[in-house]
Amino acid sequence: MAERLKARGLLGEVAAEFAGTMILILFGVGVVAQVAAAGIGAHDSIAWAWGLGVTLGVYVAARVSGAHLNPAVTVALAVFKGFSWRKVLPYSLAQTAGAFVAALIVRFNYAEVLAKVDPGFTIKTQGVFSTLPGNGTLPVGTWGAFRDQIIGTAILLFLILAITDLRNSSPGANLAPFVVGLLVVAIGMAWGTNAGYAINPARDFGPRLASFLTGYETAFHDQYGSLYFWVPIVAPVIGGLIGAGLYEVLVGRFLPPAEEPEAAQPAAKPAYEAV
């Protein structure tokens, strides 16, 4: 019975990660498709829609799974916050699957305008679904993008831990998703030049695979013809570990122990909790 309940619990967590990541990508990839294919909006609308997508995705999943929505977050929580290693692969696969399905929906919905602006489904609109060094146009190479993704994801994890650490000056559990969304907006506005701020392996690989299967033959390569898909997978994991580690070294170890919530007032599960 206990094993059955445990399995059911993991199933619910995986489903929540799938759903939350799907919501994130529906807004994130959707807004890029709108800007690139229809010319409606610009960089700021992209940054805001990605941030709002994160906020809404976290609200969807936080109560059930902790709303990681990002394998880099999941791995960092396993290393530094006691998240179960047996859940790392199921969470990561669910996040990638959610991103893949959402990207297919965007690809289907924007099929006509994408075909109009880029009939050959080339590098011109490949960036709708996945990231490229220098956003496909600027003089940034593979290792410049790799460096950028390490830095950007380190910032993300450092601040996620700061925002959600109940021992720190954290916002209430219901407000934390909004603040994390603002964090993603800020990263997009300040760190989007060199590699499109993927900062999330599932966010990049799921839509990249969806675009490859629906006509983008160069989806796994960059504008130089180099194999690129691995950069937004490997670099964010490294960056996430660095960011989470720096938070623990510079801030976390100096904080007082968390106060126990009163029995009569059970606290809501905070976003990104290591469940």
TIVEX-423079 format. One record per residue (C-alpha): residue number from 1; x, y, z; residue in three letters. Coordinates in Angstrom, 3 decimals, padded with zeros to 6 digits. Layout:
BEGIN
n NUM	px X	py Y	pz Z	res Ala
...
//
This chain:
BEGIN
n 1	px 000.000	py 000.000	pz 000.000	res Met
n 2	px 002.783	py 002.407	pz 000.933	res Ala
n 3	px 004.624	py 001.677	pz -002.324	res Glu
n 4	px 001.429	py 002.213	pz -004.285	res Arg
n 5	px 000.846	py 005.589	pz -002.642	res Leu
n 6	px 004.476	py 006.520	pz -003.252	res Lys
n 7	px 004.158	py 005.663	pz -006.945	res Ala
n 8	px 000.918	py 007.611	pz -007.189	res Arg
n 9	px 002.657	py 010.565	pz -005.558	res Gly
n 10	px 005.483	py 010.494	pz -008.069	res Leu
n 11	px 002.982	py 010.195	pz -010.919	res Leu
n 12	px 001.216	py 013.308	pz -009.692	res Gly
n 13	px 004.504	py 015.201	pz -009.372	res Glu
n 14	px 005.580	py 014.196	pz -012.871	res Val
n 15	px 002.184	py 015.196	pz -014.283	res Ala
n 16	px 002.450	py 018.579	pz -012.567	res Ala
n 17	px 005.946	py 019.137	pz -013.971	res Glu
n 18	px 004.651	py 018.255	pz -017.453	res Phe
n 19	px 001.705	py 020.636	pz -017.150	res Ala
n 20	px 003.658	py 023.503	pz -015.605	res Gly
n 21	px 006.412	py 023.329	pz -018.224	res Thr
n 22	px 003.837	py 023.107	pz -020.990	res Met
n 23	px 002.216	py 026.336	pz -019.783	res Ile
n 24	px 005.637	py 028.007	pz -019.612	res Leu
n 25	px 006.457	py 027.068	pz -023.208	res Ile
n 26	px 003.020	py 027.932	pz -024.596	res Leu
n 27	px 003.626	py 031.533	pz -023.582	res Phe
n 28	px 007.383	py 031.626	pz -024.177	res Gly
n 29	px 007.623	py 029.998	pz -027.585	res Val
n 30	px 004.241	py 031.461	pz -028.524	res Gly
n 31	px 005.403	py 035.031	pz -028.051	res Val
n 32	px 008.593	py 034.453	pz -030.052	res Val
n 33	px 006.515	py 032.990	pz -032.885	res Ala
n 34	px 004.253	py 036.037	pz -032.806	res Gln
n 35	px 007.162	py 038.479	pz -032.917	res Val
n 36	px 009.227	py 036.614	pz -035.510	res Ala
n 37	px 006.444	py 035.510	pz -037.831	res Ala
n 38	px 003.925	py 038.346	pz -037.529	res Ala
n 39	px 006.060	py 041.264	pz -036.390	res Gly
n 40	px 003.748	py 041.873	pz -033.437	res Ile
n 41	px 005.768	py 042.900	pz -030.402	res Gly
n 42	px 009.503	py 043.139	pz -029.779	res Ala
n 43	px 012.227	py 042.076	pz -027.348	res His
n 44	px 010.466	py 043.505	pz -024.303	res Asp
n 45	px 007.247	py 041.615	pz -025.034	res Ser
n 46	px 009.309	py 038.443	pz -025.379	res Ile
n 47	px 010.991	py 038.994	pz -022.018	res Ala
n 48	px 007.698	py 039.748	pz -020.277	res Trp
n 49	px 005.831	py 036.802	pz -021.807	res Ala
n 50	px 008.600	py 034.383	pz -020.803	res Trp
n 51	px 008.513	py 035.736	pz -017.269	res Gly
n 52	px 004.737	py 035.525	pz -017.070	res Leu
n 53	px 004.897	py 032.019	pz -018.516	res Gly
n 54	px 007.221	py 031.018	pz -015.687	res Val
n 55	px 004.898	py 032.601	pz -013.122	res Thr
n 56	px 001.825	py 030.833	pz -014.466	res Leu
n 57	px 003.624	py 027.507	pz -014.864	res Gly
n 58	px 004.834	py 027.661	pz -011.270	res Val
n 59	px 001.323	py 028.440	pz -010.036	res Tyr
n 60	px 000.090	py 025.357	pz -011.893	res Val
n 61	px 002.628	py 022.922	pz -010.471	res Ala
n 62	px 003.956	py 024.301	pz -007.179	res Ala
n 63	px 001.523	py 022.609	pz -004.800	res Arg
n 64	px 002.067	py 019.136	pz -006.248	res Val
n 65	px 005.702	py 019.001	pz -007.403	res Ser
n 66	px 007.426	py 022.148	pz -006.177	res Gly
n 67	px 007.360	py 023.476	pz -009.771	res Ala
n 68	px 010.943	py 022.992	pz -010.877	res His
n 69	px 010.022	py 023.225	pz -014.606	res Leu
n 70	px 013.734	py 023.040	pz -015.425	res Asn
n 71	px 016.206	py 020.137	pz -015.194	res Pro
n 72	px 018.928	py 022.558	pz -014.062	res Ala
n 73	px 016.744	py 023.447	pz -011.063	res Val
n 74	px 015.995	py 019.782	pz -010.362	res Thr
n 75	px 019.665	py 018.750	pz -010.430	res Val
n 76	px 020.735	py 021.705	pz -008.278	res Ala
n 77	px 018.063	py 020.896	pz -005.673	res Leu
n 78	px 019.198	py 017.268	pz -005.628	res Ala
n 79	px 022.789	py 018.314	pz -004.986	res Val
n 80	px 022.186	py 021.081	pz -002.444	res Phe
n 81	px 018.685	py 020.716	pz -001.011	res Lys
n 82	px 018.105	py 017.013	pz -000.531	res Gly
n 83	px 015.760	py 016.487	pz -003.466	res Phe
n 84	px 015.455	py 012.758	pz -004.162	res Ser
n 85	px 017.851	py 011.582	pz -006.860	res Trp
n 86	px 015.383	py 008.914	pz -007.950	res Arg
n 87	px 013.062	py 011.717	pz -009.075	res Lys
n 88	px 015.619	py 013.663	pz -011.101	res Val
n 89	px 015.224	py 011.681	pz -014.327	res Leu
n 90	px 011.377	py 011.437	pz -014.173	res Pro
n 91	px 011.120	py 015.172	pz -013.479	res Tyr
n 92	px 013.542	py 016.041	pz -016.293	res Ser
n 93	px 011.759	py 013.819	pz -018.801	res Leu
n 94	px 008.365	py 015.257	pz -017.821	res Ala
n 95	px 009.665	py 018.804	pz -018.182	res Gln
n 96	px 011.112	py 018.053	pz -021.604	res Thr
n 97	px 007.904	py 016.311	pz -022.708	res Ala
n 98	px 005.804	py 019.271	pz -021.572	res Gly
n 99	px 008.030	py 021.637	pz -023.526	res Ala
n 100	px 007.872	py 019.357	pz -026.587	res Phe
n 101	px 004.068	py 019.168	pz -026.600	res Val
n 102	px 003.687	py 022.915	pz -026.079	res Ala
n 103	px 006.064	py 023.619	pz -028.957	res Ala
n 104	px 004.066	py 021.311	pz -031.232	res Leu
n 105	px 000.926	py 023.289	pz -030.363	res Ile
n 106	px 002.676	py 026.567	pz -031.186	res Val
n 107	px 004.075	py 025.096	pz -034.406	res Arg
n 108	px 000.605	py 023.942	pz -035.452	res Phe
n 109	px -001.101	py 027.209	pz -034.556	res Asn
n 110	px 001.445	py 029.447	pz -036.283	res Tyr
n 111	px 001.989	py 027.144	pz -039.283	res Ala
n 112	px 000.611	py 029.576	pz -041.867	res Glu
n 113	px 002.505	py 032.673	pz -040.790	res Val
n 114	px 005.749	py 030.749	pz -040.275	res Leu
n 115	px 005.444	py 029.311	pz -043.791	res Ala
n 116	px 004.746	py 032.795	pz -045.166	res Lys
n 117	px 007.781	py 034.475	pz -043.603	res Val
n 118	px 010.116	py 031.465	pz -043.976	res Asp
n 119	px 008.852	py 028.921	pz -046.542	res Pro
n 120	px 011.929	py 026.726	pz -046.207	res Gly
n 121	px 011.788	py 026.618	pz -042.394	res Phe
n 122	px 015.374	py 027.751	pz -042.115	res Thr
n 123	px 017.613	py 029.383	pz -039.552	res Ile
n 124	px 015.559	py 032.552	pz -040.104	res Lys
n 125	px 012.752	py 031.298	pz -037.846	res Thr
n 126	px 014.489	py 028.385	pz -036.137	res Gln
n 127	px 015.015	py 030.666	pz -033.151	res Gly
n 128	px 011.283	py 030.680	pz -032.530	res Val
n 129	px 011.654	py 027.242	pz -030.981	res Phe
n 130	px 015.237	py 026.980	pz -029.761	res Ser
n 131	px 018.160	py 029.211	pz -029.011	res Thr
n 132	px 021.167	py 030.086	pz -031.153	res Leu
n 133	px 024.501	py 031.742	pz -030.408	res Pro
n 134	px 024.084	py 035.479	pz -030.812	res Gly
n 135	px 020.405	py 034.846	pz -031.538	res Asn
n 136	px 021.447	py 033.653	pz -034.986	res Gly
n 137	px 022.815	py 036.986	pz -036.184	res Thr
n 138	px 025.464	py 038.370	pz -033.824	res Leu
n 139	px 029.163	py 037.356	pz -033.819	res Pro
n 140	px 028.997	py 034.876	pz -030.936	res Val
n 141	px 030.329	py 031.332	pz -031.240	res Gly
n 142	px 029.698	py 028.062	pz -029.462	res Thr
n 143	px 031.975	py 028.728	pz -026.502	res Trp
n 144	px 030.752	py 032.282	pz -026.079	res Gly
n 145	px 027.209	py 030.907	pz -025.849	res Ala
n 146	px 028.370	py 028.141	pz -023.500	res Phe
n 147	px 029.928	py 030.720	pz -021.164	res Arg
n 148	px 026.806	py 032.848	pz -021.336	res Asp
n 149	px 024.513	py 029.974	pz -020.386	res Gln
n 150	px 026.657	py 029.074	pz -017.399	res Ile
n 151	px 026.510	py 032.664	pz -016.136	res Ile
n 152	px 022.797	py 033.142	pz -016.835	res Gly
n 153	px 021.746	py 029.905	pz -015.150	res Thr
n 154	px 024.035	py 030.575	pz -012.196	res Ala
n 155	px 022.218	py 033.880	pz -011.692	res Ile
n 156	px 018.880	py 032.082	pz -012.006	res Leu
n 157	px 019.628	py 029.425	pz -009.380	res Leu
n 158	px 021.367	py 031.797	pz -006.984	res Phe
n 159	px 018.294	py 034.020	pz -006.927	res Leu
n 160	px 015.742	py 031.211	pz -006.938	res Ile
n 161	px 017.307	py 029.873	pz -003.757	res Leu
n 162	px 017.360	py 033.358	pz -002.261	res Ala
n 163	px 013.724	py 034.006	pz -003.159	res Ile
n 164	px 012.419	py 030.675	pz -001.898	res Thr
n 165	px 014.611	py 030.208	pz 001.187	res Asp
n 166	px 012.215	py 030.493	pz 004.137	res Leu
n 167	px 015.129	py 031.398	pz 006.400	res Arg
n 168	px 015.801	py 034.477	pz 004.291	res Asn
n 169	px 013.559	py 037.475	pz 003.538	res Ser
n 170	px 011.486	py 035.382	pz 001.158	res Ser
n 171	px 008.103	py 036.438	pz -000.215	res Pro
n 172	px 005.056	py 034.461	pz 000.861	res Gly
n 173	px 004.519	py 031.111	pz -000.864	res Ala
n 174	px 001.742	py 032.542	pz -003.044	res Asn
n 175	px 003.873	py 035.491	pz -004.161	res Leu
n 176	px 007.107	py 033.612	pz -004.856	res Ala
n 177	px 006.054	py 032.500	pz -008.380	res Pro
n 178	px 005.486	py 036.124	pz -009.364	res Phe
n 179	px 008.893	py 037.187	pz -008.071	res Val
n 180	px 010.580	py 034.270	pz -009.850	res Val
n 181	px 008.796	py 035.361	pz -013.025	res Gly
n 182	px 010.215	py 038.864	pz -012.593	res Leu
n 183	px 013.636	py 037.274	pz -012.207	res Leu
n 184	px 013.260	py 035.604	pz -015.622	res Val
n 185	px 012.121	py 038.915	pz -017.134	res Val
n 186	px 015.237	py 040.585	pz -015.735	res Ala
n 187	px 017.526	py 037.843	pz -017.073	res Ile
n 188	px 015.893	py 038.170	pz -020.478	res Gly
n 189	px 016.402	py 041.930	pz -020.518	res Met
n 190	px 020.021	py 041.793	pz -019.311	res Ala
n 191	px 021.375	py 038.432	pz -020.503	res Trp
n 192	px 019.587	py 037.655	pz -023.763	res Gly
n 193	px 022.194	py 038.705	pz -026.317	res Thr
n 194	px 024.765	py 035.923	pz -026.473	res Asn
n 195	px 022.571	py 032.834	pz -026.396	res Ala
n 196	px 018.902	py 033.756	pz -026.061	res Gly
n 197	px 018.773	py 032.970	pz -022.312	res Tyr
n 198	px 017.584	py 029.363	pz -022.562	res Ala
n 199	px 018.816	py 028.733	pz -018.971	res Ile
n 200	px 016.750	py 025.542	pz -019.065	res Asn
n 201	px 017.615	py 022.306	pz -020.914	res Pro
n 202	px 013.964	py 021.238	pz -021.239	res Ala
n 203	px 012.890	py 024.644	pz -022.546	res Arg
n 204	px 015.428	py 024.343	pz -025.363	res Asp
n 205	px 015.592	py 020.660	pz -026.263	res Phe
n 206	px 011.843	py 019.927	pz -026.212	res Gly
n 207	px 010.952	py 022.680	pz -028.720	res Pro
n 208	px 014.128	py 021.990	pz -030.715	res Arg
n 209	px 013.036	py 018.382	pz -031.205	res Leu
n 210	px 009.498	py 019.495	pz -032.071	res Ala
n 211	px 010.806	py 021.881	pz -034.723	res Ser
n 212	px 013.113	py 019.219	pz -036.186	res Phe
n 213	px 010.221	py 016.783	pz -036.521	res Leu
n 214	px 008.057	py 019.415	pz -038.245	res Thr
n 215	px 010.371	py 020.631	pz -040.983	res Gly
n 216	px 013.344	py 022.449	pz -039.474	res Tyr
n 217	px 016.148	py 020.243	pz -040.788	res Glu
n 218	px 018.884	py 022.405	pz -039.227	res Thr
n 219	px 017.294	py 022.451	pz -035.774	res Ala
n 220	px 020.217	py 020.766	pz -034.023	res Phe
n 221	px 022.788	py 023.078	pz -035.608	res His
n 222	px 023.581	py 026.762	pz -035.338	res Asp
n 223	px 023.938	py 029.374	pz -038.078	res Gln
n 224	px 027.537	py 028.293	pz -038.634	res Tyr
n 225	px 026.550	py 024.688	pz -039.272	res Gly
n 226	px 028.018	py 023.468	pz -035.975	res Ser
n 227	px 026.204	py 020.951	pz -033.783	res Leu
n 228	px 024.775	py 023.205	pz -031.088	res Tyr
n 229	px 021.872	py 021.484	pz -029.311	res Phe
n 230	px 024.100	py 020.271	pz -026.461	res Trp
n 231	px 025.105	py 023.766	pz -025.332	res Val
n 232	px 021.728	py 024.733	pz -023.786	res Pro
n 233	px 021.629	py 021.312	pz -022.091	res Ile
n 234	px 025.093	py 021.033	pz -020.558	res Val
n 235	px 025.873	py 024.672	pz -019.750	res Ala
n 236	px 022.675	py 025.369	pz -017.739	res Pro
n 237	px 023.255	py 022.298	pz -015.555	res Val
n 238	px 026.793	py 023.471	pz -014.815	res Ile
n 239	px 025.628	py 027.034	pz -014.234	res Gly
n 240	px 022.809	py 025.914	pz -011.967	res Gly
n 241	px 025.214	py 023.982	pz -009.774	res Leu
n 242	px 027.564	py 026.953	pz -009.593	res Ile
n 243	px 024.770	py 029.377	pz -008.724	res Gly
n 244	px 023.217	py 027.154	pz -006.078	res Ala
n 245	px 026.627	py 026.392	pz -004.622	res Gly
n 246	px 027.534	py 030.080	pz -004.413	res Leu
n 247	px 024.251	py 030.828	pz -002.639	res Tyr
n 248	px 024.969	py 028.185	pz -000.033	res Glu
n 249	px 028.548	py 029.391	pz 000.470	res Val
n 250	px 027.875	py 033.131	pz 000.496	res Leu
n 251	px 024.422	py 033.324	pz 002.093	res Val
n 252	px 022.731	py 030.068	pz 003.024	res Gly
n 253	px 025.221	py 028.853	pz 005.607	res Arg
n 254	px 024.972	py 032.121	pz 007.534	res Phe
n 255	px 021.179	py 032.143	pz 007.871	res Leu
n 256	px 019.431	py 031.115	pz 011.099	res Pro
n 257	px 017.438	py 027.846	pz 011.202	res Pro
n 258	px 013.937	py 028.059	pz 009.756	res Ala
n 259	px 011.147	py 028.543	pz 012.273	res Glu
n 260	px 008.632	py 025.728	pz 012.479	res Glu
n 261	px 005.151	py 026.788	pz 011.284	res Pro
n 262	px 002.384	py 026.661	pz 013.864	res Glu
n 263	px 000.425	py 023.410	pz 013.831	res Ala
n 264	px -002.872	py 025.235	pz 013.357	res Ala
n 265	px -001.547	py 027.148	pz 010.345	res Gln
n 266	px 000.102	py 024.700	pz 007.909	res Pro
n 267	px 002.203	py 026.538	pz 005.376	res Ala
n 268	px 001.573	py 026.186	pz 001.664	res Ala
n 269	px 004.278	py 024.337	pz -000.200	res Lys
n 270	px 006.659	py 026.989	pz -001.608	res Pro
n 271	px 007.637	py 026.946	pz -005.232	res Ala
n 272	px 010.849	py 025.008	pz -005.926	res Tyr
n 273	px 010.608	py 023.079	pz -002.669	res Glu
n 274	px 012.792	py 019.982	pz -002.741	res Ala
n 275	px 009.878	py 017.559	pz -002.336	res Val
//
